[in-house]
Amino acid sequence: MTNKKVYLKPNVVIEPLVDQWYAWPHLVSPATAAMNITGRHLQIMNSYIQAPHIHAAAVKNPKMLGGPFMDYEGGRLEEVKQLREDTLSKRRQMIEFSEAVKKLDQMLKAHNKGHSLESLYEEVPGLLKGYVELVYDLNHNPSFRFFEPLLYRSRYYDPSAQSIALWITENDERPFCLSTPRLNEPNVLQLNIPFSHEGIDVLSSMKRTAMDFDHIKGLLNITAENEPLFSTLFTEQEPATYEKYTGDKIRMRYMGHACILIETKDVSILVDPLISYYGYHSDVSHFSDIDLPDSIDYILITHNHQDHVLFETLLPLRHKVGKIIIPRTRSGALQDPNLKLMFDHIGFNNVIEIDEMESIDFGDTRITGVPFTGEHCDLDIKTKICYQVKIEEFSLLFVADSRIIEARLYEHIHSIVGDVDVIFLGMECDGAPLTWLYGPLLLEDISREKDGSRRLAGSDCEKGMGLINIFNPKEAYVYAMGQEPWVEFISSVKYTDESNPIVQSNKLLEACAKKGIVAERLYGEKELLYDKSKIELRETMA
């Protein structure tokens, strides 16, 4: 293949990893990474080594889907032991950081509540000195916050933990991403490069632009030993050409889960990118990366969960994105890592933060940040925002996984933004308990009853209709349900007709129909064309 111009095959996966675990935001931010190493990775590996048969049985049980069980059929024990030993050795400083955070929390709990915290700085564990500020809330409860920019410039942020795995896929089958590490496989090429590496951009662009094989081989430092496997990822066959939308309407394309592409002839906006990127046959009709524009003006991120900030989609898009808009945060709280800092350090230099009720205008388009409540287990997390996108007189509202806890909030918002034409509403209304995602960050145990009462839950029918009755949309779409097969390894969701989210969303669709509102639960793909001044359905793709 030397000196040949080649394309990257459409079904090549560019899978980001941290210490051989599937990369998600809490493994990049230094403080949350440390807590996940001790509170998730080491615990799962220790459990697997002690009782692999229990894991093998659990992953076959649909009720255990998404649990802390490694999916290697009880085998590969020596490799798991080696990964554990590598973690204990290479990430010793992160393990010590996690232990120091717990000691700091215990020290603050023992403090004589209400007295000045200044004298306690000498008792802060040495590893954390200069990285934390001690604070009270207004009820005199002591806590701490991180100077997170300093952590990214310390030994606690180590890009050498980052890598990418390259492999060819023919289906959507993968183990649940939070509980099964990526062990070595004969058909998977693992490259020890950080997420900021320019070679990822060049490699990704080769799905549409042919380049010299020798050039990309050199850029990624492919060894002679790995060249035969690397060469299987490329083809000389030219891919299909993307046809830019040039009409005078607004084109909306549902790409699956919470991902929506909005296009006019002048602008393209991609919301919460999670795309079935790979060109293989599927029983579920869906758009893939070939259906994305050659350049994307804006990406909108609603919140910092692994199914909305997906590196596997975002890294391959990095070379073609104008701006990424994210919710602003400066809390320094352990549970609320700074999203902009994370993007900055993995190679994105085009990130804009937006506040609640702040707007960004360009051409005939306005993007407004809207408050996002619920779905975060009552934790004080500020890195979350919904979006109103208004193109001329046409208004779309994306409320993601919001749970409409206090209707008056949205009445206040409505008084400012007015009615909308189309609303997109997440209704995964059961949601996982607090500890499923945030367990490694908790500094004291929580009862099972309390854990189950605080859930990563979206709106049910009553709360969803409350929102619809406030904003009076002409069309309502239920999305972000995690139903598509290419989302399962991230969401761990499998519904039946009796599942509460399906029952509740069916009720909402019926209620909308009675009000004369077009409504649908989205699945797979859908395309709609709208007039900029009034709602006008032109085309539908099921």
C-alpha positions as CSV (number, residue, x, y, z in Angstrom):
1,M,0.0,0.0,0.0
2,T,3.1,2.2,0.1
3,N,2.7,5.6,-1.8
4,K,-1.0,4.9,-2.5
5,K,-3.8,7.3,-1.8
6,V,-6.3,5.7,0.5
7,Y,-9.4,6.3,2.5
8,L,-10.3,5.1,6.0
9,K,-12.9,2.4,5.7
10,P,-16.4,3.6,6.8
11,N,-16.7,0.9,9.5
12,V,-13.4,1.6,11.3
13,V,-13.9,2.4,15.0
14,I,-11.7,5.1,16.6
15,E,-12.2,4.1,20.2
16,P,-10.8,6.4,22.9
17,L,-9.4,4.7,26.1
18,V,-8.0,5.8,29.4
19,D,-5.9,3.1,31.1
20,Q,-7.6,0.6,28.7
21,W,-11.1,1.6,30.0
22,Y,-13.6,3.3,27.6
23,A,-13.0,7.0,27.9
24,W,-15.7,9.3,29.2
25,P,-15.5,12.8,30.8
26,H,-14.9,11.6,34.4
27,L,-11.8,9.7,33.3
28,V,-10.2,12.9,31.9
29,S,-10.8,15.4,34.7
30,P,-8.0,14.7,37.2
31,A,-10.1,14.6,40.4
32,T,-12.9,12.5,39.1
33,A,-10.4,10.2,37.3
34,A,-8.7,9.5,40.6
35,M,-12.0,8.6,42.3
36,N,-13.1,6.4,39.5
37,I,-9.8,4.5,39.5
38,T,-10.3,3.5,43.1
39,G,-14.1,3.5,43.3
40,R,-14.9,1.8,40.1
41,H,-12.0,0.2,38.1
42,L,-10.0,-1.4,41.0
43,Q,-13.2,-2.6,42.6
44,I,-14.5,-4.2,39.4
45,M,-11.1,-5.8,38.7
46,N,-10.8,-7.1,42.3
47,S,-14.3,-8.5,42.2
48,Y,-13.7,-10.2,38.9
49,I,-10.4,-11.8,40.0
50,Q,-12.1,-13.1,43.2
51,A,-15.3,-14.5,41.6
52,P,-15.2,-14.5,37.7
53,H,-18.1,-16.9,37.6
54,I,-20.4,-14.4,39.3
55,H,-19.6,-11.8,36.6
56,A,-20.1,-14.4,33.8
57,A,-23.5,-15.2,35.2
58,A,-24.5,-11.6,35.8
59,V,-23.8,-10.3,32.3
60,K,-26.2,-12.9,31.0
61,N,-29.0,-11.6,33.2
62,P,-31.0,-8.8,31.6
63,K,-31.8,-7.4,35.1
64,M,-28.1,-6.9,35.7
65,L,-27.5,-5.0,32.5
66,G,-25.3,-2.0,33.3
67,G,-24.1,-3.4,36.6
68,P,-20.4,-3.5,37.7
69,F,-19.7,-6.8,36.0
70,M,-16.9,-7.5,33.6
71,D,-18.0,-9.2,30.4
72,Y,-15.2,-11.8,29.6
73,E,-17.2,-15.0,30.3
74,G,-15.1,-15.6,33.5
75,G,-11.9,-15.9,31.5
76,R,-8.7,-13.9,30.8
77,L,-7.9,-13.7,34.5
78,E,-4.2,-13.3,34.0
79,E,-4.7,-10.3,31.7
80,V,-7.1,-8.7,34.3
81,K,-4.6,-9.3,37.0
82,Q,-1.9,-7.6,34.9
83,L,-4.2,-4.7,34.2
84,R,-4.8,-4.3,38.0
85,E,-1.0,-4.5,38.7
86,D,-0.4,-1.9,36.0
87,T,-3.0,0.4,37.5
88,L,-1.6,0.0,41.0
89,S,1.9,0.9,39.7
90,K,1.3,3.5,37.0
91,R,-1.6,5.3,38.8
92,R,-0.2,5.2,42.3
93,Q,-0.3,9.0,42.5
94,M,-4.0,9.0,41.5
95,I,-4.8,6.3,44.2
96,E,-3.0,8.5,46.8
97,F,-5.0,11.5,45.6
98,S,-8.3,9.6,46.1
99,E,-7.2,8.6,49.6
100,A,-6.3,12.2,50.4
101,V,-9.7,13.5,49.3
102,K,-11.4,11.1,51.7
103,K,-9.0,12.1,54.5
104,L,-9.8,15.8,53.8
105,D,-13.5,15.1,54.0
106,Q,-13.2,13.2,57.3
107,M,-11.1,16.1,58.7
108,L,-13.8,18.6,57.7
109,K,-16.6,16.5,59.3
110,A,-14.7,16.5,62.6
111,H,-14.3,20.3,62.6
112,N,-16.1,22.3,65.2
113,K,-18.8,23.5,62.8
114,G,-19.1,27.2,62.3
115,H,-15.7,28.3,63.4
116,S,-13.2,29.7,61.0
117,L,-11.7,27.2,58.5
118,E,-8.4,29.1,58.1
119,S,-6.5,27.1,60.8
120,L,-7.5,23.8,59.0
121,Y,-5.3,24.5,56.0
122,E,-2.3,23.1,57.9
123,E,-4.3,19.8,58.3
124,V,-5.1,19.4,54.6
125,P,-3.3,16.3,53.3
126,G,0.0,17.2,51.7
127,L,-1.0,16.0,48.3
128,L,-3.9,18.4,48.2
129,K,-2.2,21.5,49.6
130,G,-2.6,24.4,47.2
131,Y,-5.2,22.5,45.1
132,V,-8.2,23.1,47.4
133,E,-10.1,25.9,49.0
134,L,-12.0,25.2,52.2
135,V,-15.5,26.7,52.2
136,Y,-18.8,26.8,54.2
137,D,-22.3,26.8,52.8
138,L,-24.8,29.2,54.3
139,N,-25.8,26.6,56.9
140,H,-22.2,26.4,58.1
141,N,-21.5,23.0,56.6
142,P,-17.8,22.8,55.7
143,S,-16.7,21.6,52.3
144,F,-14.0,22.2,49.7
145,R,-13.5,23.0,46.1
146,F,-10.6,22.3,43.7
147,F,-8.6,24.8,41.7
148,E,-9.1,22.6,38.8
149,P,-6.9,24.5,36.3
150,L,-3.9,23.7,38.6
151,L,-4.8,20.0,38.7
152,Y,-4.6,19.9,34.9
153,R,-1.1,21.3,35.2
154,S,0.0,18.9,37.9
155,R,1.2,15.2,37.9
156,Y,-2.5,14.3,38.4
157,Y,-3.2,14.9,34.7
158,D,-1.3,12.4,32.7
159,P,-2.1,12.3,28.9
160,S,0.1,9.1,28.7
161,A,-2.9,7.3,30.2
162,Q,-4.9,8.1,27.0
163,S,-4.9,5.9,23.9
164,I,-7.1,4.9,21.0
165,A,-8.1,1.5,19.7
166,L,-8.6,1.0,16.0
167,W,-10.7,-1.8,14.7
168,I,-13.3,-2.8,12.1
169,T,-16.8,-3.4,13.2
170,E,-19.7,-5.2,11.5
171,N,-22.3,-4.8,14.3
172,D,-23.3,-2.9,17.4
173,E,-22.3,-5.5,19.9
174,R,-20.0,-4.3,22.7
175,P,-19.8,-4.9,26.5
176,F,-21.2,-2.2,28.8
177,C,-18.5,0.6,28.6
178,L,-18.3,1.4,32.3
179,S,-17.6,-2.1,33.6
180,T,-15.4,-3.9,31.0
181,P,-11.9,-2.8,30.1
182,R,-10.5,-3.1,26.6
183,L,-8.0,-6.1,26.7
184,N,-5.7,-6.8,23.8
185,E,-7.4,-8.4,20.8
186,P,-5.7,-9.8,17.7
187,N,-7.8,-7.6,15.4
188,V,-7.5,-4.4,17.4
189,L,-4.7,-1.9,17.0
190,Q,-4.0,0.1,20.2
191,L,-2.1,3.3,19.7
192,N,-0.6,5.0,22.7
193,I,-1.3,8.6,21.7
194,P,-3.1,11.3,23.7
195,F,-6.5,12.5,22.6
196,S,-5.0,15.9,21.5
197,H,-2.8,14.1,18.9
198,E,-3.1,15.7,15.4
199,G,-3.0,12.3,13.8
200,I,-6.5,11.6,15.1
201,D,-7.8,14.6,13.0
202,V,-5.9,13.5,9.9
203,L,-7.1,9.9,10.3
204,S,-10.7,10.9,10.8
205,S,-10.6,13.2,7.7
206,M,-9.5,10.2,5.6
207,K,-13.1,8.9,5.7
208,R,-13.7,11.5,3.0
209,T,-10.3,12.7,1.8
210,A,-7.7,10.3,0.3
211,M,-4.1,10.6,1.6
212,D,-0.8,8.8,1.2
213,F,-0.7,5.7,3.3
214,D,2.9,6.4,4.2
215,H,1.9,9.8,5.5
216,I,-0.7,8.6,8.0
217,K,1.5,5.7,8.9
218,G,4.4,8.0,9.8
219,L,2.1,10.5,11.6
220,L,0.8,7.8,13.9
221,N,4.3,6.1,14.3
222,I,3.0,2.8,13.1
223,T,5.7,0.1,13.5
224,A,6.6,-2.5,10.9
225,E,5.1,-5.1,13.3
226,N,1.7,-3.3,13.3
227,E,1.7,-2.2,9.6
228,P,-0.1,-5.3,8.3
229,L,-3.1,-4.8,10.7
230,F,-3.0,-1.0,10.2
231,S,-3.2,-1.4,6.4
232,T,-6.5,-3.4,6.7
233,L,-8.2,-0.2,7.9
234,F,-7.9,1.5,4.5
235,T,-9.4,1.2,1.1
236,E,-8.9,2.8,-2.3
237,Q,-12.6,2.9,-2.9
238,E,-13.9,6.4,-2.9
239,P,-16.8,7.0,-0.4
240,A,-20.2,8.5,-1.2
241,T,-20.2,12.3,-1.4
242,Y,-22.2,14.3,1.1
243,E,-24.8,16.4,-0.6
244,K,-25.0,19.8,1.2
245,Y,-28.6,21.0,1.9
246,T,-29.2,24.0,-0.3
247,G,-33.0,24.5,0.1
248,D,-34.7,27.5,1.7
249,K,-36.2,25.4,4.6
250,I,-34.8,24.2,7.9
251,R,-33.9,20.5,7.7
252,M,-34.0,18.5,10.9
253,R,-32.3,15.1,11.0
254,Y,-32.7,12.8,14.0
255,M,-29.4,10.8,14.2
256,G,-30.4,8.6,17.2
257,H,-30.6,9.0,21.0
258,A,-30.3,12.8,21.7
259,C,-28.5,13.7,18.5
260,I,-30.2,16.2,16.2
261,L,-28.7,17.8,13.1
262,I,-30.3,21.1,12.1
263,E,-29.3,22.6,8.7
264,T,-30.2,25.5,6.6
265,K,-28.3,26.5,3.4
266,D,-26.3,28.8,5.6
267,V,-25.7,27.0,8.9
268,S,-25.4,23.5,10.5
269,I,-25.9,22.8,14.2
270,L,-25.4,19.4,15.8
271,V,-26.9,18.7,19.2
272,D,-25.4,16.1,21.6
273,P,-23.4,14.1,19.1
274,L,-23.8,10.4,19.5
275,I,-23.8,8.9,16.0
276,S,-23.7,5.4,14.6
277,Y,-20.6,6.3,12.8
278,Y,-20.0,3.1,11.0
279,G,-21.0,2.0,7.5
280,Y,-22.3,-1.5,8.0
281,H,-25.7,-3.2,7.4
282,S,-28.1,-2.8,10.2
283,D,-31.7,-3.9,10.7
284,V,-32.4,-0.4,12.1
285,S,-32.5,2.3,9.5
286,H,-30.2,5.1,10.6
287,F,-28.0,8.0,9.5
288,S,-24.2,7.7,9.9
289,D,-21.2,10.0,9.5
290,I,-21.7,10.0,5.7
291,D,-24.9,12.1,6.4
292,L,-23.0,14.8,8.3
293,P,-21.8,18.0,6.6
294,D,-18.2,18.4,5.5
295,S,-18.1,21.2,8.1
296,I,-20.3,21.7,11.1
297,D,-20.7,25.3,12.4
298,Y,-21.8,24.6,15.9
299,I,-22.0,21.6,18.2
300,L,-24.3,22.0,21.3
301,I,-23.6,20.0,24.4
302,T,-26.4,19.8,27.0
303,H,-24.7,18.1,30.0
304,N,-21.6,16.1,31.1
305,H,-22.9,12.5,30.9
306,Q,-21.2,9.8,28.9
307,D,-24.1,9.5,26.4
308,H,-24.0,13.3,25.6
309,V,-20.2,13.9,25.7
310,L,-19.1,11.0,23.7
311,F,-15.4,11.2,22.7
312,E,-15.8,8.4,20.2
313,T,-18.0,10.7,18.2
314,L,-16.4,14.1,19.1
315,L,-12.8,13.3,18.4
316,P,-13.4,12.2,14.8
317,L,-15.5,15.4,14.3
318,R,-12.9,17.7,15.8
319,H,-11.3,18.6,12.4
320,K,-14.5,19.8,10.9
321,V,-16.2,21.7,13.8
322,G,-16.4,25.5,14.0
323,K,-17.5,26.0,17.6
324,I,-18.6,23.8,20.5
325,I,-21.1,25.4,22.8
326,I,-21.2,24.1,26.4
327,P,-22.8,25.0,29.7
328,R,-20.6,27.3,31.8
329,T,-19.3,26.1,35.2
330,R,-16.7,27.3,37.7
331,S,-17.7,25.5,40.8
332,G,-14.6,23.4,41.4
333,A,-16.8,20.8,43.0
334,L,-15.7,17.2,42.8
335,Q,-19.0,16.1,41.2
336,D,-19.0,18.9,38.7
337,P,-15.8,19.0,36.7
338,N,-15.2,21.9,34.3
339,L,-16.1,20.8,30.8
340,K,-14.2,23.6,29.0
341,L,-11.0,22.7,30.8
342,M,-11.5,19.1,29.7
343,F,-12.1,20.0,26.0
344,D,-9.1,22.4,26.1
345,H,-6.7,19.7,27.2
346,I,-7.8,17.1,24.7
347,G,-7.3,19.2,21.7
348,F,-10.4,21.3,21.2
349,N,-9.5,25.0,20.9
350,N,-13.0,26.2,19.8
351,V,-15.2,26.0,22.9
352,I,-17.7,28.6,23.9
353,E,-19.4,28.6,27.3
354,I,-23.0,29.8,27.7
355,D,-24.9,30.8,30.8
356,E,-28.6,30.3,31.5
357,M,-30.7,32.7,29.5
358,E,-27.6,33.9,27.6
359,S,-27.9,34.0,23.8
360,I,-25.4,33.7,21.0
361,D,-26.5,35.3,17.6
362,F,-25.1,34.6,14.2
363,G,-26.9,35.4,10.9
364,D,-30.6,34.7,11.2
365,T,-30.0,32.2,14.1
366,R,-30.1,32.7,17.8
367,I,-29.0,30.0,20.4
368,T,-30.3,30.6,23.9
369,G,-29.2,28.6,27.0
370,V,-32.2,27.5,29.1
371,P,-32.1,26.1,32.7
372,F,-31.9,22.3,33.0
373,T,-33.4,20.7,36.1
374,G,-33.3,17.1,37.3
375,E,-31.6,14.0,36.0
376,H,-28.5,14.7,38.3
377,C,-29.7,13.0,41.5
378,D,-30.1,16.3,43.4
379,L,-26.4,16.9,43.3
380,D,-25.2,20.5,43.0
381,I,-24.1,20.2,39.3
382,K,-24.1,23.4,37.2
383,T,-22.7,21.9,34.0
384,K,-26.1,21.4,32.3
385,I,-28.1,23.5,30.0
386,C,-31.0,23.2,27.5
387,Y,-31.1,25.1,24.3
388,Q,-33.6,27.1,22.3
389,V,-32.6,27.4,18.7
390,K,-34.4,30.1,16.8
391,I,-33.9,30.5,13.0
392,E,-35.8,33.6,11.9
393,E,-39.3,33.0,13.4
394,F,-39.0,29.2,13.8
395,S,-38.2,28.0,17.3
396,L,-36.9,24.6,18.5
397,L,-36.5,23.7,22.2
398,F,-34.1,20.9,23.3
399,V,-34.7,20.0,26.9
400,A,-32.5,16.8,26.8
401,D,-33.0,14.7,30.0
402,S,-34.6,17.4,32.1
403,R,-37.1,16.5,34.7
404,I,-39.6,19.3,35.1
405,I,-39.6,19.5,38.9
406,E,-40.9,23.1,39.3
407,A,-43.3,24.2,36.5
408,R,-43.0,27.9,37.6
409,L,-39.4,27.9,36.4
410,Y,-40.5,27.2,32.9
411,E,-43.4,29.6,33.1
412,H,-40.8,32.3,33.8
413,I,-38.7,31.1,30.9
414,H,-41.7,31.1,28.6
415,S,-42.4,34.7,29.5
416,I,-39.0,35.5,27.9
417,V,-38.7,33.1,24.9
418,G,-42.4,32.6,24.1
419,D,-44.0,29.6,22.5
420,V,-41.9,27.1,20.5
421,D,-42.7,25.3,17.3
422,V,-41.0,22.0,18.1
423,I,-39.9,20.5,21.4
424,F,-37.6,17.6,22.0
425,L,-38.1,15.9,25.4
426,G,-36.2,13.1,27.1
427,M,-38.4,10.6,28.9
428,E,-36.1,8.0,30.4
429,C,-38.2,8.5,33.5
430,D,-36.9,5.7,35.7
431,G,-33.2,6.4,35.5
432,A,-30.4,4.7,37.3
433,P,-29.8,5.4,41.0
434,L,-27.3,8.0,42.2
435,T,-24.5,5.4,42.8
436,W,-24.6,4.0,39.3
437,L,-22.8,7.0,37.9
438,Y,-21.7,9.1,40.9
439,G,-20.9,6.3,43.4
440,P,-17.1,6.6,43.1
441,L,-17.4,10.3,44.0
442,L,-19.4,9.9,47.2
443,L,-17.5,10.4,50.4
444,E,-19.8,8.5,52.7
445,D,-22.1,5.6,52.2
446,I,-25.8,6.1,51.3
447,S,-28.6,3.7,52.2
448,R,-30.1,1.7,49.4
449,E,-33.5,3.4,50.0
450,K,-32.0,6.9,49.7
451,D,-29.9,5.8,46.7
452,G,-33.0,4.5,44.9
453,S,-34.9,7.8,45.6
454,R,-32.3,9.9,43.8
455,R,-32.2,8.9,40.2
456,L,-30.8,9.9,36.8
457,A,-34.4,10.3,35.6
458,G,-36.0,12.4,32.9
459,S,-39.7,13.4,32.7
460,D,-42.7,11.2,32.9
461,C,-46.0,11.9,31.1
462,E,-47.3,14.3,33.7
463,K,-44.1,16.4,33.9
464,G,-43.6,16.2,30.1
465,M,-47.2,17.4,29.4
466,G,-46.6,20.2,31.9
467,L,-43.8,21.5,29.8
468,I,-45.8,21.1,26.6
469,N,-48.7,23.0,28.1
470,I,-46.4,25.8,28.9
471,F,-44.6,26.1,25.6
472,N,-47.5,25.2,23.3
473,P,-45.5,23.4,20.6
474,K,-47.0,22.3,17.3
475,E,-44.9,19.2,17.4
476,A,-43.4,17.2,20.3
477,Y,-40.7,14.5,20.0
478,V,-39.6,12.1,22.7
479,Y,-35.9,11.4,22.3
480,A,-32.8,10.5,24.4
481,M,-34.2,7.2,25.3
482,G,-31.1,5.1,24.7
483,Q,-33.1,2.6,22.6
484,E,-31.0,2.4,19.5
485,P,-28.7,-0.7,19.4
486,W,-25.6,1.4,18.9
487,V,-26.3,3.2,22.2
488,E,-26.8,0.1,24.3
489,F,-23.1,-0.3,25.3
490,I,-23.3,3.2,26.8
491,S,-26.8,3.4,28.2
492,S,-27.3,-0.2,29.2
493,V,-31.0,0.3,28.3
494,K,-33.3,-2.5,27.0
495,Y,-37.0,-1.7,27.0
496,T,-40.1,-3.9,26.6
497,D,-43.6,-2.6,25.9
498,E,-44.2,-2.8,29.7
499,S,-41.2,-0.7,30.6
500,N,-42.3,2.5,32.4
501,P,-40.5,4.9,30.0
502,I,-42.4,3.3,27.1
503,V,-45.7,3.4,29.0
504,Q,-45.2,7.0,30.1
505,S,-44.1,8.2,26.6
506,N,-47.1,6.4,25.0
507,K,-49.4,8.3,27.4
508,L,-47.7,11.6,26.4
509,L,-48.1,10.8,22.7
510,E,-51.8,10.1,23.3
511,A,-52.3,13.3,25.3
512,C,-50.6,15.3,22.5
513,A,-52.8,13.7,19.9
514,K,-55.9,14.8,21.8
515,K,-54.6,18.4,21.8
516,G,-53.9,18.3,18.0
517,I,-50.1,18.2,18.5
518,V,-48.0,16.1,16.2
519,A,-46.0,13.7,18.5
520,E,-43.7,10.8,18.1
521,R,-41.1,8.8,20.0
522,L,-38.1,8.9,17.8
523,Y,-36.1,5.8,17.0
524,G,-33.4,5.1,14.4
525,E,-33.7,8.1,12.0
526,K,-36.1,10.8,10.9
527,E,-35.9,13.8,8.6
528,L,-38.2,16.8,8.6
529,L,-38.3,20.0,6.6
530,Y,-39.7,23.2,8.2
531,D,-40.5,26.6,6.8
532,K,-38.6,29.3,8.7
533,S,-41.7,31.4,9.4
534,K,-44.3,28.7,10.2
535,I,-44.4,25.0,10.8
536,E,-44.7,23.0,7.6
537,L,-43.9,19.3,7.3
538,R,-42.4,18.5,3.9
539,E,-40.7,15.1,4.2
540,T,-40.6,12.3,6.7
541,M,-38.2,9.4,6.9
542,A,-39.1,6.6,9.3
